[in-house]
Amino acid sequence: MKVIDMRFNTGIIQSWVGKIFVKYKCDAFNFTNSVTQIVGLYIDDEVYSLTNIQEAIDYYGFIEDMSVSKITRVEDSAIKSAFKNVEMISTPVGEKITSVKIVNEQQTMAINGEPAYEVWLTRAIIFEVGGREISFEKDTVPFSEEITIQRGYDLIDKISDNDDFLKEWDEEYTPSYKREVIYII
């Protein structure tokens, strides 16, 4: 069975607990609460890019351009829109990170009844700051480069299901998925 692991590094995320989530920076919301390809996370005096960018990967036996989410420590100059002539906006947070939830998804695929693939990816990351939450969620459409941003309470309940993954496969493919939530406090 082929195993592909695209989960976030929990060590980086664990180091954020207790630090100040200064702000996040992204394209302005025009029609939805999602942005394309990149969000800048400003934590204490460090800058991280949360990206969701297409890469050529093995998508259950076919090399396809699929979106892969990553968190990387970067310089502030790396946080720029995927679009030309778009000025990004900063949303101040200014609160201590008290916990983080990471929503990982395990997708499995059997081909002709034989286990063939196990794919792990991070679906969402939820910060608890100042008694409320901020979530950043990878779109469930495999090739979509969108990142949905929500603020509020109980955001774990608002993470999209991925039941579309279970549909539209040829009969020799048997997909399934499940999720795990990692609590970092």
Sequence and secondary structure as in RCSB ss.txt:
>XXXX:A:sequence
MKVIDMRFNTGIIQSWVGKIFVKYKCDAFNFTNSVTQIVGLYIDDEVYSLTNIQEAIDYYGFIEDMSVSKITRVE
DSAIKSAFKNVEMISTPVGEKITSVKIVNEQQTMAINGEPAYEVWLTRAIIFEVGGREISFEKDTVPFSEEITIQ
RGYDLIDKISDNDDFLKEWDEEYTPSYKREVIYII
>XXXX:A:secstr
 EEEEE   HHHHHTTTTSEEEEEEE   SSSSEEESEEEEEETTEEEEEEEEEEEEEETTEEEEEEEEEEEEE 
GGG   SSTT   EEEEEEEEEEEEEEEEEEEEEEETTEEEEEEEEEEEEEEEETTEEEEEEE SSTT  EEEEE
EES GGGGS   GGGGSS  TTEEEEEEEEEEEE 
